[in-house]
């Protein structure tokens, strides 16, 4: 799926091709394209407090409705210390000219699961195909096993993931160009009680 570029109102020279926020519009993932100077301006802006001229929120201009009205998506930066970033330069021979860079900004939970508090975020491309859905579910299960304090058997995957969604220990977020899921198993005793109950009731089998 091709995703149209979205302009950032705070720095008009930057464009995003993917963005993901949580239920409170807090930034989880952002993919940006622009000149290196604009990239550096953005990174400096999100690291400063609002009273210091920093960027604590911005709007993505995502296109126009049939009425011709612009569609704007709010993105809140939140606590900048929770964010990480990675960047790369395009070859000088690209069609846009030299000095073009690609920046990814993301919540640290995307790449570094919080094993102490048992929280992480799974990110996948937002492509509406069965194969992508399967890959996404597989990643959610892999990360669920990684952060859970109990050993989980692979043949429990479908049942466990469904039940964790019902308990809201896994929550989906639909973004632009990407989708994600927050996996929060910080309520260790409740998680243990739930799994123990499923085993006692014969819903989960040990072999």
Backbone as CSV, one residue per row, in Angstrom:
resi,resn,N_x,N_y,N_z,CA_x,CA_y,CA_z,C_x,C_y,C_z
1,UNK,0.842,-1.193,0.000,0.000,0.000,0.000,0.878,1.244,0.000
2,UNK,0.649,2.159,-0.915,1.400,3.404,-0.969,0.754,4.424,-0.058
3,UNK,1.542,5.052,0.801,1.031,6.028,1.736,1.454,7.419,1.302
4,UNK,0.472,8.294,1.094,0.776,9.664,0.699,1.535,10.359,1.820
5,UNK,2.450,11.255,1.445,3.218,11.995,2.438,2.328,13.014,3.136
6,UNK,2.584,13.198,4.435,1.814,14.124,5.255,2.736,15.242,5.734
7,UNK,2.301,16.466,5.607,3.119,17.606,6.013,2.971,17.858,7.505
8,UNK,4.077,18.240,8.146,4.066,18.583,9.568,3.953,20.093,9.702
9,UNK,2.937,20.571,10.411,2.712,22.018,10.451,3.812,22.756,11.207
10,UNK,4.433,22.102,12.215,5.463,22.767,13.009,6.717,23.049,12.184
11,UNK,7.030,22.159,11.246,8.190,22.320,10.359,7.736,21.902,8.963
12,UNK,7.235,22.839,8.168,6.636,22.508,6.868,7.560,21.788,5.897
13,UNK,8.886,21.842,6.125,9.827,21.176,5.226,9.973,19.689,5.525
14,UNK,9.254,19.205,6.547,9.294,17.788,6.896,7.998,17.105,6.475
15,UNK,8.123,15.852,6.046,6.963,15.087,5.617,7.011,13.695,6.253
16,UNK,5.857,13.187,6.638,5.766,11.868,7.260,5.059,10.905,6.322
17,UNK,5.536,9.654,6.298,4.839,8.628,5.529,4.211,7.570,6.432
18,UNK,4.427,7.683,7.754,3.814,6.756,8.700,3.797,7.401,10.080
19,UNK,2.726,7.162,10.830,2.617,7.719,12.180,1.690,6.836,13.017
20,UNK,2.042,6.694,14.287,1.225,5.916,15.214,1.197,6.624,16.556
21,UNK,0.000,6.793,17.112,-0.171,7.385,18.440,-1.043,6.451,19.268
22,UNK,-1.044,6.680,20.595,-1.909,5.872,21.448,-3.279,6.531,21.578
23,UNK,-4.084,6.055,22.521,-5.449,6.561,22.673,-5.487,8.020,23.103
24,UNK,-4.366,8.539,23.595,-4.285,9.922,24.050,-3.479,10.790,23.079
25,UNK,-3.303,10.310,21.859,-2.573,11.015,20.797,-1.084,11.157,21.084
26,UNK,-0.570,10.362,22.017,0.857,10.429,22.334,1.651,9.627,21.313
27,UNK,2.750,10.208,20.839,3.566,9.617,19.788,4.141,8.259,20.198
28,UNK,3.924,7.255,19.326,4.532,5.946,19.497,5.534,5.651,18.389
29,UNK,5.236,6.126,17.164,6.124,5.887,16.034,5.878,6.947,14.975
30,UNK,6.973,7.426,14.357,6.869,8.435,13.312,8.003,8.229,12.314
31,UNK,7.660,8.219,11.034,8.645,8.099,9.965,8.634,9.397,9.170
32,UNK,9.785,10.100,9.146,9.879,11.426,8.542,10.905,11.469,7.417
33,UNK,10.618,12.335,6.438,11.551,12.607,5.342,11.763,14.116,5.242
34,UNK,13.002,14.529,4.957,13.269,15.952,4.779,14.751,16.235,4.684
35,UNK,15.068,17.508,4.495,16.468,17.929,4.492,17.062,17.702,5.877
36,UNK,18.364,17.490,5.899,19.027,17.217,7.167,18.840,18.356,8.160
37,UNK,18.842,19.605,7.675,18.654,20.748,8.584,17.276,20.715,9.238
38,UNK,16.242,20.333,8.463,14.893,20.246,9.013,14.778,19.096,10.015
39,UNK,15.446,17.978,9.718,15.471,16.838,10.640,16.088,17.243,11.970
40,UNK,17.229,17.928,11.921,17.912,18.359,13.135,17.077,19.383,13.914
41,UNK,16.374,20.242,13.187,15.494,21.219,13.840,14.377,20.507,14.603
42,UNK,13.824,19.468,13.995,12.758,18.712,14.648,13.276,17.993,15.899
43,UNK,14.425,17.337,15.792,14.989,16.625,16.942,15.296,17.579,18.093
44,UNK,15.818,18.763,17.746,16.088,19.756,18.786,14.786,20.231,19.414
45,UNK,13.762,20.425,18.589,12.485,20.929,19.086,11.810,19.991,20.064
46,UNK,11.814,18.681,19.788,11.119,17.753,20.681,11.909,17.477,21.953
47,UNK,13.177,17.904,21.995,13.990,17.700,23.198,13.891,18.877,24.168
48,UNK,13.298,19.979,23.733,13.185,21.178,24.567,11.795,21.294,25.180
49,UNK,11.729,21.938,26.340,10.444,22.219,26.969,9.688,23.268,26.161
50,UNK,8.386,23.301,26.335,7.557,24.234,25.572,7.963,25.678,25.817
51,UNK,8.279,26.013,27.078,8.664,27.384,27.407,10.028,27.758,26.833
52,UNK,10.780,26.760,26.391,12.076,27.016,25.774,11.987,27.025,24.249
53,UNK,10.767,27.048,23.750,10.575,27.056,22.307,10.521,25.683,21.685
54,UNK,10.331,24.657,22.519,10.299,23.290,22.023,8.978,22.949,21.350
55,UNK,8.960,21.781,20.735,7.759,21.278,20.077,7.140,20.215,20.975
56,UNK,5.991,20.521,21.575,5.337,19.519,22.424,4.154,18.850,21.737
57,UNK,3.762,19.375,20.577,2.716,18.754,19.774,2.760,19.353,18.374
58,UNK,2.159,18.650,17.436,2.062,19.167,16.073,0.907,18.464,15.373
59,UNK,0.543,18.979,14.211,-0.509,18.368,13.406,0.097,17.807,12.123
60,UNK,-0.392,16.655,11.732,-0.082,16.102,10.427,-1.219,16.447,9.475
61,UNK,-0.880,17.024,8.356,-1.878,17.312,7.331,-1.957,16.097,6.429
62,UNK,-3.057,15.340,6.541,-3.158,14.035,5.905,-3.910,14.055,4.573
63,UNK,-4.291,15.203,4.085,-5.001,15.262,2.813,-6.283,16.052,2.934
64,UNK,-7.211,15.807,2.033,-8.480,16.530,2.039,-9.658,15.580,1.920
65,UNK,-10.735,15.935,2.595,-11.983,15.202,2.443,-12.632,15.591,1.127
66,UNK,-13.748,14.931,0.796,-14.462,15.243,-0.447,-14.899,16.698,-0.489
67,UNK,-15.118,17.282,0.688,-15.547,18.676,0.768,-14.405,19.641,0.479
68,UNK,-13.185,19.119,0.402,-12.030,19.980,0.191,-11.389,20.442,1.485
69,UNK,-11.961,20.069,2.623,-11.421,20.462,3.935,-10.202,19.611,4.281
70,UNK,-9.176,20.249,4.800,-7.965,19.521,5.175,-8.232,18.614,6.371
71,UNK,-7.609,17.433,6.374,-7.687,16.507,7.501,-6.415,16.681,8.325
72,UNK,-6.562,16.963,9.609,-5.411,17.199,10.477,-5.417,16.195,11.632
73,UNK,-4.259,15.583,11.866,-4.115,14.607,12.929,-3.164,15.145,13.990
74,UNK,-3.655,15.250,15.234,-2.833,15.749,16.332,-1.875,14.671,16.804
75,UNK,-0.615,15.066,17.048,0.394,14.184,17.626,1.008,14.903,18.819
76,UNK,0.924,14.295,19.996,1.516,14.837,21.216,2.861,14.161,21.462
77,UNK,3.880,14.950,21.784,5.210,14.384,22.032,5.263,13.669,23.379
78,UNK,4.686,14.271,24.404,4.780,13.677,25.736,6.183,13.809,26.300
79,UNK,6.573,12.897,27.145,7.900,12.915,27.765,8.941,12.485,26.736
80,UNK,9.798,13.428,26.326,10.740,13.139,25.244,11.775,12.083,25.639
81,UNK,12.034,11.903,26.931,13.030,10.928,27.363,12.622,9.497,27.036
82,UNK,11.318,9.265,26.816,10.874,7.908,26.489,11.073,7.590,25.013
83,UNK,11.471,8.610,24.210,11.603,8.440,22.774,13.044,8.154,22.368
84,UNK,13.170,7.390,21.308,14.470,7.134,20.698,14.346,7.453,19.213
85,UNK,15.464,7.523,18.508,15.381,7.819,17.090,16.547,7.174,16.339
86,UNK,16.334,7.030,15.043,17.371,6.509,14.145,17.207,7.221,12.817
87,UNK,18.310,7.541,12.178,18.221,8.271,10.918,19.204,7.719,9.905
88,UNK,18.933,8.006,8.637,19.819,7.608,7.555,19.713,8.596,6.408
89,UNK,20.750,8.712,5.618,20.765,9.640,4.484,20.478,8.897,3.183
90,UNK,19.763,9.587,2.290,19.551,9.048,0.959,20.789,9.315,0.099
91,UNK,21.060,8.485,-0.919,22.199,8.739,-1.809,22.089,10.117,-2.453
92,UNK,23.205,10.734,-2.692,23.213,12.079,-3.268,22.531,12.134,-4.627
93,UNK,22.442,10.989,-5.296,21.862,10.945,-6.641,20.342,10.790,-6.632
94,UNK,19.696,10.896,-5.434,18.249,10.699,-5.395,17.530,11.812,-6.151
95,UNK,16.263,11.563,-6.519,15.517,12.492,-7.378,15.212,13.819,-6.693
96,UNK,15.352,13.862,-5.353,15.062,15.093,-4.623,16.299,15.969,-4.428
97,UNK,17.445,15.488,-4.890,18.665,16.238,-4.678,19.385,15.771,-3.417
98,UNK,20.529,16.369,-3.142,21.329,15.962,-1.994,20.737,16.393,-0.664
99,UNK,21.349,15.924,0.420,21.009,16.336,1.778,19.619,15.878,2.221
100,UNK,19.102,14.791,1.625,17.819,14.245,2.050,18.063,13.150,3.084
101,UNK,17.250,13.153,4.145,17.426,12.174,5.221,16.090,11.561,5.597
102,UNK,16.166,10.397,6.205,14.989,9.674,6.695,15.166,9.495,8.190
103,UNK,14.151,9.875,8.962,14.219,9.815,10.423,13.069,8.973,10.953
104,UNK,13.391,8.059,11.864,12.374,7.309,12.595,12.447,7.741,14.059
105,UNK,11.321,8.140,14.620,11.218,8.483,16.038,10.220,7.513,16.655
106,UNK,10.562,6.910,17.791,9.694,5.870,18.335,9.844,5.765,19.848
107,UNK,8.781,5.300,20.467,8.810,4.995,21.897,9.826,3.877,22.128
108,UNK,10.611,4.000,23.183,11.652,3.003,23.456,11.083,1.594,23.615
109,UNK,9.801,1.492,24.008,9.194,0.178,24.179,9.097,-0.586,22.864
110,UNK,9.197,0.118,21.733,9.139,-0.538,20.427,10.366,-1.423,20.211
111,UNK,11.517,-0.968,20.634,12.760,-1.721,20.416,13.338,-2.321,21.694
112,UNK,12.957,-1.774,22.849,13.514,-2.235,24.126,12.391,-2.527,25.105
113,UNK,11.851,-3.746,25.096,10.792,-4.096,26.047,11.202,-3.829,27.485
114,UNK,10.275,-3.289,28.271,10.513,-3.037,29.686,10.243,-4.339,30.441
115,UNK,11.288,-5.123,30.648,11.121,-6.426,31.278,10.787,-6.309,32.763
116,UNK,11.241,-5.230,33.398,10.943,-5.046,34.822,9.452,-4.816,35.047
117,UNK,8.841,-3.987,34.195,7.415,-3.681,34.319,6.551,-4.457,33.332
118,UNK,7.182,-5.304,32.533,6.500,-6.214,31.603,5.588,-5.470,30.631
119,UNK,6.194,-4.523,29.893,5.462,-3.733,28.904,6.280,-3.620,27.623
120,UNK,5.610,-3.674,26.484,6.278,-3.495,25.207,5.252,-3.084,24.156
121,UNK,5.740,-2.675,22.989,4.871,-2.268,21.888,5.292,-3.022,20.638
122,UNK,4.323,-3.654,19.972,4.565,-4.346,18.702,4.108,-3.451,17.567
123,UNK,4.969,-3.252,16.565,4.672,-2.390,15.420,4.670,-3.237,14.150
124,UNK,3.736,-2.959,13.243,3.727,-3.635,11.951,3.160,-2.699,10.897
125,UNK,3.492,-2.955,9.641,2.945,-2.150,8.553,1.442,-2.349,8.480
126,UNK,0.722,-1.273,8.209,-0.734,-1.327,8.127,-1.155,-1.691,6.714
127,UNK,-1.028,-2.972,6.390,-1.439,-3.464,5.083,-2.541,-4.486,5.299
128,UNK,-3.656,-4.295,4.637,-4.839,-5.120,4.890,-4.768,-6.425,4.096
129,UNK,-3.884,-7.323,4.532,-3.804,-8.641,3.912,-3.706,-9.687,5.002
130,UNK,-4.129,-10.906,4.681,-4.110,-11.979,5.671,-2.698,-12.295,6.115
131,UNK,-1.730,-12.244,5.170,-0.355,-12.583,5.510,0.224,-11.601,6.513
132,UNK,-0.063,-10.303,6.338,0.440,-9.303,7.267,-0.205,-9.479,8.631
133,UNK,-1.521,-9.794,8.645,-2.212,-10.029,9.908,-1.574,-11.190,10.654
134,UNK,-1.213,-12.241,9.924,-0.568,-13.400,10.539,0.783,-13.026,11.123
135,UNK,1.563,-12.244,10.376,2.864,-11.791,10.866,2.688,-10.940,12.118
136,UNK,1.689,-10.033,12.111,1.436,-9.165,13.252,1.078,-9.979,14.490
137,UNK,0.171,-10.960,14.330,-0.231,-11.792,15.460,0.931,-12.623,15.974
138,UNK,1.777,-13.085,15.049,2.944,-13.863,15.459,3.900,-13.014,16.289
139,UNK,4.072,-11.754,15.884,4.959,-10.859,16.633,4.375,-10.548,18.008
140,UNK,3.068,-10.326,18.077,2.418,-10.065,19.362,2.620,-11.247,20.299
141,UNK,2.461,-12.466,19.788,2.648,-13.652,20.622,4.105,-13.783,21.072
142,UNK,5.033,-13.551,20.160,6.457,-13.636,20.512,6.802,-12.654,21.634
143,UNK,6.304,-11.423,21.541,6.605,-10.421,22.562,5.863,-10.712,23.866
144,UNK,4.659,-11.250,23.759,3.913,-11.625,24.969,4.687,-12.675,25.753
145,UNK,5.196,-13.689,25.061,6.002,-14.708,25.734,7.265,-14.107,26.344
146,UNK,7.863,-13.146,25.637,9.133,-12.580,26.082,9.000,-11.790,27.379
147,UNK,7.866,-11.114,27.574,7.749,-10.261,28.761,6.951,-10.908,29.882
148,UNK,6.247,-12.000,29.605,5.450,-12.644,30.647,6.365,-13.348,31.647
149,UNK,6.032,-13.250,32.927,6.864,-13.868,33.961,6.589,-15.365,34.095
150,UNK,5.584,-15.869,33.368,5.260,-17.292,33.386,5.651,-17.924,32.050
151,UNK,6.043,-19.186,32.062,6.334,-19.864,30.782,5.023,-20.121,30.033
152,UNK,4.981,-19.736,28.763,3.788,-19.912,27.944,4.099,-20.881,26.803
153,UNK,3.233,-21.849,26.602,3.421,-22.845,25.552,2.836,-22.333,24.239
154,UNK,3.513,-22.655,23.136,3.112,-22.100,21.845,1.712,-22.517,21.418
155,UNK,1.260,-23.704,21.807,-0.078,-24.104,21.394,-1.174,-23.385,22.205
156,UNK,-0.776,-22.539,23.140,-1.734,-21.687,23.855,-1.950,-20.349,23.153
157,UNK,-1.185,-20.078,22.117,-1.100,-18.725,21.553,-2.462,-18.104,21.278
158,UNK,-3.311,-18.778,20.513,-4.596,-18.188,20.117,-5.463,-17.876,21.330
159,UNK,-5.530,-18.822,22.278,-6.356,-18.633,23.472,-5.828,-17.520,24.357
160,UNK,-4.519,-17.510,24.593,-3.914,-16.503,25.471,-4.068,-15.105,24.885
161,UNK,-3.743,-14.950,23.610,-3.834,-13.621,22.996,-5.271,-13.116,23.024
162,UNK,-6.230,-13.972,22.704,-7.641,-13.567,22.741,-8.048,-13.132,24.142
163,UNK,-7.666,-13.916,25.157,-8.037,-13.590,26.540,-7.354,-12.315,27.014
164,UNK,-6.097,-12.117,26.627,-5.384,-10.901,27.030,-5.995,-9.663,26.381
165,UNK,-6.503,-9.802,25.156,-7.234,-8.692,24.541,-8.497,-8.392,25.340
166,UNK,-9.206,-9.430,25.744,-10.433,-9.247,26.517,-10.161,-8.555,27.846
167,UNK,-9.040,-8.859,28.457,-8.665,-8.241,29.723,-7.991,-6.880,29.523
168,UNK,-7.815,-6.482,28.260,-7.162,-5.219,27.878,-5.710,-5.158,28.324
169,UNK,-5.079,-6.312,28.404,-3.639,-6.362,28.622,-2.903,-6.221,27.291
170,UNK,-3.651,-6.420,26.193,-3.159,-6.109,24.851,-4.165,-5.159,24.215
171,UNK,-3.679,-4.031,23.719,-4.553,-3.028,23.106,-3.998,-2.634,21.743
172,UNK,-4.861,-2.621,20.736,-4.453,-2.234,19.390,-4.544,-0.730,19.192
173,UNK,-3.615,-0.207,18.377,-3.663,1.195,17.947,-3.522,1.213,16.429
174,UNK,-4.478,1.841,15.754,-4.432,1.953,14.300,-3.842,3.298,13.921
175,UNK,-2.749,3.270,13.195,-2.085,4.503,12.798,-2.244,4.787,11.323
176,UNK,-1.393,5.622,10.802,-1.354,5.959,9.382,-0.108,5.301,8.799
177,UNK,-0.326,4.281,7.976,0.802,3.555,7.399,1.356,2.452,8.278
178,UNK,1.065,2.490,9.577,1.502,1.454,10.517,0.389,1.186,11.524
179,UNK,0.460,0.039,12.151,-0.424,-0.275,13.265,0.425,-0.798,14.408
180,UNK,-0.133,-0.844,15.593,0.647,-1.292,16.736,-0.227,-1.861,17.824
181,UNK,0.419,-2.507,18.771,-0.290,-3.071,19.915,0.558,-2.877,21.163
182,UNK,-0.048,-2.339,22.214,0.606,-2.232,23.515,0.334,-3.518,24.283
183,UNK,1.393,-4.151,24.750,1.275,-5.355,25.580,1.723,-4.981,26.986
184,UNK,0.802,-5.013,27.932,1.079,-4.576,29.305,0.679,-5.691,30.268
185,UNK,1.670,-6.429,30.755,1.436,-7.525,31.691,1.964,-7.179,33.077
186,UNK,1.882,-5.881,33.411,2.427,-5.409,34.689,1.632,-5.920,35.892
187,UNK,0.377,-6.305,35.681,-0.435,-6.861,36.774,-0.130,-8.352,36.891
188,UNK,1.050,-8.653,37.386,1.571,-10.025,37.364,0.661,-11.023,38.069
189,UNK,0.109,-10.641,39.220,-0.741,-11.565,39.976,-2.017,-11.878,39.217
190,UNK,-2.592,-10.864,38.560,-3.813,-11.091,37.783,-3.527,-11.967,36.574
191,UNK,-2.392,-11.744,35.929,-2.002,-12.573,34.796,-1.838,-14.027,35.237
192,UNK,-1.182,-14.222,36.374,-0.969,-15.574,36.893,-2.293,-16.235,37.238
193,UNK,-3.196,-15.493,37.875,-4.506,-16.052,38.227,-5.294,-16.445,36.978
194,UNK,-5.223,-15.608,35.940,-5.956,-15.878,34.707,-5.454,-17.157,34.046
195,UNK,-4.145,-17.299,33.919,-3.588,-18.480,33.276,-3.853,-19.730,34.111
196,UNK,-3.715,-19.614,35.422,-3.990,-20.756,36.300,-5.438,-21.206,36.167
197,UNK,-6.361,-20.246,36.073,-7.775,-20.559,35.919,-8.038,-21.283,34.597
198,UNK,-7.388,-20.826,33.532,-7.577,-21.464,32.226,-7.048,-22.900,32.227
199,UNK,-5.968,-23.127,32.960,-5.423,-24.487,33.060,-6.357,-25.372,33.877
200,UNK,-6.841,-24.875,35.010,-7.741,-25.649,35.872,-9.036,-26.010,35.146
201,UNK,-9.525,-25.075,34.306,-10.787,-25.308,33.593,-10.611,-26.159,32.345
202,UNK,-9.377,-26.536,32.052,-9.119,-27.392,30.900,-9.077,-26.645,29.586
203,UNK,-9.118,-25.310,29.635,-9.040,-24.510,28.404,-7.637,-24.568,27.830
204,UNK,-6.648,-24.562,28.719,-5.253,-24.704,28.321,-4.756,-26.087,28.740
205,UNK,-4.172,-26.806,27.809,-3.637,-28.133,28.105,-2.116,-28.069,28.142
206,UNK,-1.526,-28.877,29.005,-0.079,-28.857,29.158,0.646,-29.611,28.060
207,UNK,-0.079,-30.403,27.288,0.568,-31.136,26.192,-0.396,-31.272,25.024
